Amino acid sequence: MYEYFLNKFAQTCSQEGGDFFTPPSLVRFIVGILEPDRGTVFDPACGSGGMFIQTGHLIELQRHAKPHQRGVFHGQE
């Protein structure tokens, strides 16, 4: 639900010359290739936190663990 509204907001902003938004499907693809499952996850352009959300989903689904137990998340806007 969060990603749906974020996507709608990004579409509206892009029509007005707003900020760049990476679609969730692309972020899922990147996370699927990198498979960050432990350690430090750093997103230098976290804006909406999509990379963190998708990494959390990956850790929960593949490692059956809570994301905060497997890593530390850092971001910068």
C-alpha positions in Angstrom: 0.0 0.0 0.0 2.9 2.4 0.9 4.6 1.8 -2.4 1.3 2.3 -4.3 0.8 5.8 -2.9 4.5 6.6 -3.2 4.3 5.7 -6.9 1.2 7.8 -7.4 2.9 10.7 -5.7 6.0 10.3 -7.8 3.9 10.3 -11.0 2.2 13.5 -9.9 5.5 15.2 -9.1 7.1 14.1 -12.3 4.4 15.9 -14.2 5.4 19.0 -12.3 9.1 18.6 -12.7 9.6 16.9 -9.2 12.1 14.6 -7.8 13.3 11.3 -9.4 11.6 8.1 -8.2 13.0 4.6 -8.8 10.1 2.1 -9.3 9.8 -0.6 -6.7 10.2 -3.3 -9.4 13.6 -2.0 -10.3 14.7 -1.7 -6.7 13.5 -5.4 -6.1 15.6 -6.4 -9.1 18.7 -4.6 -7.8 18.3 -6.1 -4.3 17.7 -9.5 -5.9 21.1 -9.3 -7.7 23.0 -7.9 -4.7 21.3 -10.1 -2.1 22.3 -7.9 0.9 21.5 -10.3 3.8 23.8 -9.1 6.6 26.2 -6.4 7.6 25.8 -2.7 6.8 23.3 -1.6 4.1 23.9 2.0 2.9 21.7 3.8 0.4 23.2 7.1 -0.6 19.9 8.3 -2.1 17.4 6.7 0.2 14.6 9.3 -0.3 11.6 6.9 0.1 13.7 4.1 1.7 12.8 1.6 -1.1 16.2 -0.1 -0.9 15.8 -0.6 2.8 12.2 -1.9 2.5 13.2 -4.4 -0.3 16.3 -5.6 1.7 14.1 -6.1 4.7 11.7 -8.2 2.7 14.6 -10.3 1.3 16.0 -10.9 4.8 12.6 -11.9 6.1 11.7 -14.2 3.2 15.1 -15.9 2.5 16.7 -15.8 6.0 13.6 -16.1 8.1 15.0 -13.4 10.4 14.2 -9.8 11.4 16.1 -7.3 9.4 17.5 -5.4 12.4 19.0 -8.7 13.7 21.0 -9.2 10.5 22.2 -5.8 9.7 22.5 -2.0 10.2 20.8 0.3 7.8 22.2 3.8 6.9 20.9 6.3 4.5 21.2 9.8 3.2 18.8 12.0 1.4 
